[in-house]
Every structure is written in structure tokens, then in C-alpha cells.
Amino acid sequence: MMTKTISKQVKFKEGDGFIHGFTTGQVKVKSKFRTAKGNAFTSKINFLFDREWTEYMPIMVWVIDHPEGVFVVDTGENAKVTQEGYFKKEGRILNYINTKSFVFEINSEDEVGPQLKKLGYEQEDINKVILTHLHLDHFDGLSYFDNTEIILNKLEWDKPSFALPSLYPEWFAPKTVGLKETKNKHFKNSISLVESNEIELVHTPGHTLGHCSVLVKTEATHFLLAGDVTYNQYQLEQRINAGGHQSFKLSKVTYQAINNYASQNRLVYLPSHDHQVFERLQNELHLEPN
């Protein structure tokens, strides 16, 4: 798969901006990892013994170029993940799960650093990196941001799901933020990342307990950079859980919150592993709530 990039010019209150999206390689997973069979516990056993694989899916990184700064959402994957023994420091169980449940395809030029340079950004241009959660394919490009502030929900740091700390850079010490109840009535807990309130970190638990999405509010359209709330929009529309979700109960609440928000706002839904995000961003195809 050739690396795909999209750049969408948008208008904020204080001027023009951009939302960029690009793939940092691709991944395929066990079919029952993407689509759950069983409950929140048995689904984990089922995907471990699954012999069927999904198609390759993109591993997205997003850039929000806003009048108040440039923000990178997630950092994607790096080419070392394809090397034998990459997960061994995490012990037998996690090494087995990560080696047997995922297949990555990524080259060094696919990584977040080279991709940002193609878009014209250097590390010093990036004001903040925002991590939706601490799964491998969302933090494994951190090595390019050793002098950048990293934002993470405190709950995700305190109670991660299947985290792999041996792969964190030695210097990794994110700024953990506590979310709070705000005026956003649909996403109960959130925090604004800019003075204009046009970029919010909103709590969207289910995939992990502390999972967050980034809500970008432009004059015409709102965009939800949704991490792994679902793997594609169809799963959201049909209320389908992924086998990798930590809490099916919380996922149900999150799915409803997103649909409720879309019923009152023109919302484009952009999860991290959906082939259709390029078309939806380019054409501002909004989510039809159900």
C-alpha cells in the first residue's frame, strides 16, 4: 500500500486552518479482534484462537493546524515493529498476543517524522502531541517528539489496557490531564485544548477505560478524530463491539454519545483504521445518527 495523505482546508473563528491525515503504514488483525464474538471476556479468548485475518487497514495520524498552534493526534507505528523479537521485553504472554494477533506493513519513510516533513512541518513547529490511548500503533512514533509536550488523559495513564511500557522512549513522561464535566452535554468529561474551545479532548471510553477522541469544531463542520472508538464507521452505525474493547458497556455509552452529538451538529467521524476517512474528510460527509 502506498502511503496516503489528505489535507483539508477549514475555517476557524480566528482564521483558516488545516486538518491533515496520513497513514503510517498498515496493519491487519484477527477478524474476531475487530469484530467481537462473545462478551467482553470471552471475546479476548476467541480472537486469540481465530485463524481468519482482516484486510490490511490504515494506521492514521492526524495534524490540526489551528490559529492557536499545530497539534498532532497519535503518532502511528514505526518500521521496527516488523523486526523479530520486538515485543520480547514484555514477557511471554504479551509477546505472544502482539506477535500472533497483528501483522504490520511499514517502511521507515512511512513513519510520522518523514511524513510531517513532507507536509512542511519540523518538530519545533508542533505545539503538542495528543494521544488518544496507549496502544502500540498510537504511541510507537513518539521517538520523533522528544522535545514536544505530550498530552494524555490521566485515567489512561493510570489504568491502561494491554500497554507495552518497554516500548516507550526513556524520556516519555506525558502531561496527564484530568477531564472534567463541561458545557459539552454529549461528552460528559472533556477538556479544551485551545482558548477558542475549537479543539477538545473528549472522553470516549470502551476501547480502553481512558480512551479519548479529539473534537475539532470548525465554522462549517465538526470532526471527531476518534482513535479506536470503532475500527470503521459501520461498526458505530450498527453498534458493533470490537473484540479488543476493554468494556462493552462503556462502548455502548460512547456510541450513543457520538450519535447524539451528530444529531445536533454536522459531524464527520474519523477513526484511525477506516479506509473511508479520506473520502469523508475531503467531502465532509457527515454521520447520519441512528
N, C-alpha and C positions, 0 to 999 in steps of 0.2 A: 504494500500500500504506500503510495506517495503521501508525504505529509500534506495535510490540508490546512489552509488558513483562510479566515474570513475577517474582514474589517468593516464595521458598520458605523457610519457617522450618525450621531444622535445629538439632540439639543437638550441641554440642561438650563436651569433658570439663569445661570450666570454666563452662558455661552456654549459653544459647540464642544463636543467631546467624541470619543470613540469607544466602542466595545469591540475588542479583538478576540478571536478564538482560534486556537490551533491544536492540532494533535501532536502529542509527544510519543509517537509510536502507537501500537495497538495491542490488544490482549484478547484472548479467548478464554472462557471459563467453563467449568462443568455446567451442563444445562440446568441441573437442579440447584446450582448456586445462584443462577439468575432468576429462575422461576421455582419457587418453593414447592416441595412436596412434603406434606406433613405440617406439624406445628413448629413453633419457634425452636424447640429442642430437637425433635426428630428430623427436621429438615437438614440439620447440620450433618447428621449421620448419613442421610440419603445422598447428599451431594458428594460426600467423601467416597462413596462406593459407586457413583454414577460413572458410566462409560461413554456417555454422549457429551459432545462438546458443542458450544455455541459457535457461531461465526466469529471472525475477528471483529472487535469493537474498538472505536477510537478511545484514546486516553487524552481528555481535553484539559487545556489550561486556558484561563481567561485573563484578559487585561482590560481594566476600566481606566480610560484616560479621561479624567474629570477635571474641571477647573480648579479643584482643590488638591489635586495630586494624581499620581499614577499608582494603581493598585493591581497586584497580580493575585488571582484567585487559584489556589492549588499550584503545585509545581511539577506534576506529572511524574514520569518514570525516567530512569537513566539506563544506558546501554549495558551497564554491569549486571543488571538483573538477569541477563541471559547466560551469565557465566556459571559453571558448575560450582556448587558449594556456597552460593551467595547467601543462603539462609542458615547455614550450619551453626552459627553462633547462637541461634535462637533455640537450640535443642532439637531433639528428635521429632517431637510432635509437630511443632510449628514448621520445622524444616520439611516434614512430610506433606503437611497441608499445603504449603506455599509452592512446593515443587510439583505436586501431583494435581493441584486444582486449577492452576493458571499456566498459560503459555503466552509469553511476551515476544513481540517482534519489534525491536527498536534499535536504531543506529545512533552513534554519537551526535550526528547532525540533527537528529530528531529532538534532542533534549531542549529544555526550556531556555538555557542560555543562548545557544546559537539561534533559536527561533526569535527571541527578543531582539537580538542584533539585526536580524532580517527586517524586523519591524521598525528599527531605528532607535531602540532603547538600550542603554547601558545600565549596569547595576545601580549606579548613582542616580539614575532617573526614576527608580522605583521607590516610592514612599513607603509602601507597606506590602507585605505578602499576607494573604488571608488564607488560612487552611480550613476547609470545610470539616475535615476529620483526619484521624491519624492512621488511615490505611495506606499501605505501601505506595500505591500508584497515585497518591495525592501529596505525599511528602518527599518522594525519592529524588526530587530535583533540587532539594534545599542547598546543596553544595554551591550553587550559584548566588546565594543570598547571605553570605556570611556577615555582611555589613548592613543588612536591611532588617527593619523591625518586622517580626513575625507575630501575627495575631491569631489566637486560638481561644475557643470557648473553654473556660476553666473546667467545666464539667467533663469535657472531652479529655483534657489533660489528666484529671483526677481519676476518671473511670473509663479508660479506653477499651476498645474491643479488638482483640487479636492485634495489638500493637507489636511492633518489631523494633524495640529501642536500640538494639545493636546496630541498626542501620542509620540511626540519627547521626548527623555530624557531631563531633565532640563539643562544638561550641553551641549546639542547639539549646536555647533557653527561651521559648516563646513568651511573649507578653500575653498572659492569660487574662481574659476579660470575663467578668461576671455579667450575665444578661439579666435584664430586669423587665418588669411589666411596663409597657409603654403605651402610647396612644394607638399603636397598631393593634387593632382589636382582633385581627385574624391570627397573627402570630403572637402568642401570649407573651413570650420573652424575646427581647431583641435589644440591640444597641446600635445607635447611629455612629457611623464611621467618619462622617463629614458634617460640617456646621449646617449645611443646607438640608440635611436629613435625606439626601437623594441616594445614599448608599447605606444600607442597613445590614447588619449581621443578624439573621433571624433563626431562632431555634426550630429545627425540623427533625426531631428525634425519630428513631425507629431503626435506621441502618446501624447507628450507634446511639447511645444514650445522649451524648453531647453533640451529635451531628448538627451542623448549621448550614444554611444556604445564604447566598448574598443577593439581596433585593436591590435592584438598580431602577430608580424611578426617573425617567425622562419625561419631557413635556407631553410626548405623544403616547408613549408605551412604557409599561413596566416590564422588567426582565428578571426572572428568577434563575440565578446560577446555582443549580440545585444539587451539585455533588452527586451523591449516590442515594438520594431520596428514592428514586427508582432508576433502573438502567435505561428506560426509554419512556416516552410519553404514554404509550399504550398501557403500560403497567399502572400508571397513575389513573388513567381513564377507567380502567377495569378493576382497580383496587387490588392488584396482584402483588403479593409479597415476594421478595427475593429470599432465597434460601440463606443468604448471608446476612439478613437483617437480624439485629440483636433482639428487637422487641416488635412482634407483630401488632400488639395492642397500640403501641405508640405510633407505628407506621400508619395505622388506620386513622388516628387523630390528625397526623400530619397531612395525609391525603385529603381529608376533609377540609382542613385549614386552607390548603392551596386552592382547592375548588371554590371555597367560599370567597377567597380573595379575588379569584378570577371572575366571580360573578359580579363584582363591583369595580373591577379595574381591568383594563386591557393588558393582559399578562401573557408574555412569551416564556415558555417553560424550557429550560436548557440544562438537562442533566449531563453528566460527564462522559457517558458511554453510548450516546444515542447518535446514530448516523444522520438523523434528520435535523440535528441542531443547526447545521449550516443553512439549510433552506428556511427554517423557522426564523432564524436571526435575520437573514438577508431580507425576507419578505414580511417580517413582523407578523407571523402567523400566530394569532393569539389562541390560548387554551379555551376551549368551549367547556364550561363547567357542567358537571353532571352529578 
